[in-house]
Amino acid sequence: QVQFVESGGGLVQPGGSLRLSCAASGTIFRIITMGWYRQAPGKQRELVAAISNGESTNYADSVKGRFTISRDNAKNSVYLQMKSLKPEDTAVYYCNSVPRDLRFNWGQGTQVTVSS
């Protein structure tokens, strides 16, 4: 039912910026907390940022102060503005509900590569 399509990733130099977008299907998006997850090669998927339907936000310590999550319910979209990117931020980034809802499948994600 609910689908997520991530976009905006790419190759960026350390210290650079990227803005990720997530387009979701279904009106249920309006009432759920959404988050951005990432998975680096050989590592577990981790939650890096979350935003509630009331737009309360939370961030992993590793990205706090550098990443900003936002949402536009009218567009069924969630965004992740990333700045001061570090090589450690290299990962595939996914959007999904927080906490996970098994009704909501993972999308393909979008690759972010931070390299000099």
SVG drawing of the C-alpha trace seen along z (x, -y; Angstrom):
<svg xmlns="http://www.w3.org/2000/svg" viewBox="-5 -23 45 29">
<polyline fill="none" stroke="black" stroke-width="0.4" points="0.0,0.0 2.4,-2.7 5.4,-3.3 8.4,-5.5 10.6,-6.8 13.9,-8.5 15.9,-10.8 18.6,-13.5 21.6,-11.4 24.9,-11.7 28.6,-12.2 29.7,-15.2 33.0,-16.5 33.6,-16.5 32.0,-19.7 29.5,-19.8 25.7,-19.7 22.9,-17.6 19.1,-17.7 17.3,-14.4 13.6,-14.0 11.2,-11.2 7.8,-11.0 5.3,-8.8 1.9,-7.4 -1.2,-7.3 -2.9,-9.8 -1.7,-7.9 1.6,-9.8 -0.1,-12.8 -0.3,-11.2 2.8,-9.2 6.3,-10.0 8.7,-9.8 12.4,-9.3 15.5,-9.0 17.5,-5.9 20.9,-5.0 22.9,-1.9 26.6,-2.0 28.4,1.0 28.8,3.7 26.8,1.9 23.3,2.1 20.7,-0.3 20.4,-3.2 17.9,-6.0 19.5,-9.4 16.6,-11.8 12.9,-11.7 10.0,-14.2 6.6,-13.7 3.3,-14.9 3.6,-17.8 7.0,-18.5 8.9,-17.6 12.4,-16.4 15.1,-14.1 18.5,-13.4 21.3,-10.9 24.3,-12.4 26.4,-11.7 24.3,-14.1 23.0,-16.6 23.7,-20.2 24.5,-19.2 21.2,-17.6 17.8,-19.0 14.6,-16.9 11.4,-18.5 8.1,-17.4 5.4,-18.8 2.2,-16.8 0.4,-18.5 3.0,-16.9 3.3,-13.6 7.0,-14.4 9.8,-14.4 13.2,-16.0 16.7,-15.8 19.0,-18.8 22.5,-17.6 25.4,-20.0 29.0,-19.7 29.0,-16.2 31.7,-13.8 33.0,-10.6 31.3,-8.8 27.9,-9.9 28.4,-7.7 25.5,-5.3 22.3,-4.5 19.6,-6.7 16.0,-5.5 12.8,-7.1 10.2,-5.2 8.0,-5.5 9.4,-5.7 9.1,-3.3 8.9,-0.8 5.5,0.4 5.6,3.7 2.9,2.5 5.4,0.0 8.1,1.5 11.5,0.1 12.1,-1.8 15.3,-1.5 17.0,-4.3 19.3,-6.9 23.1,-6.6 25.1,-9.4 28.8,-9.2 31.1,-11.7 34.6,-11.5 37.5,-13.7"/>
</svg>
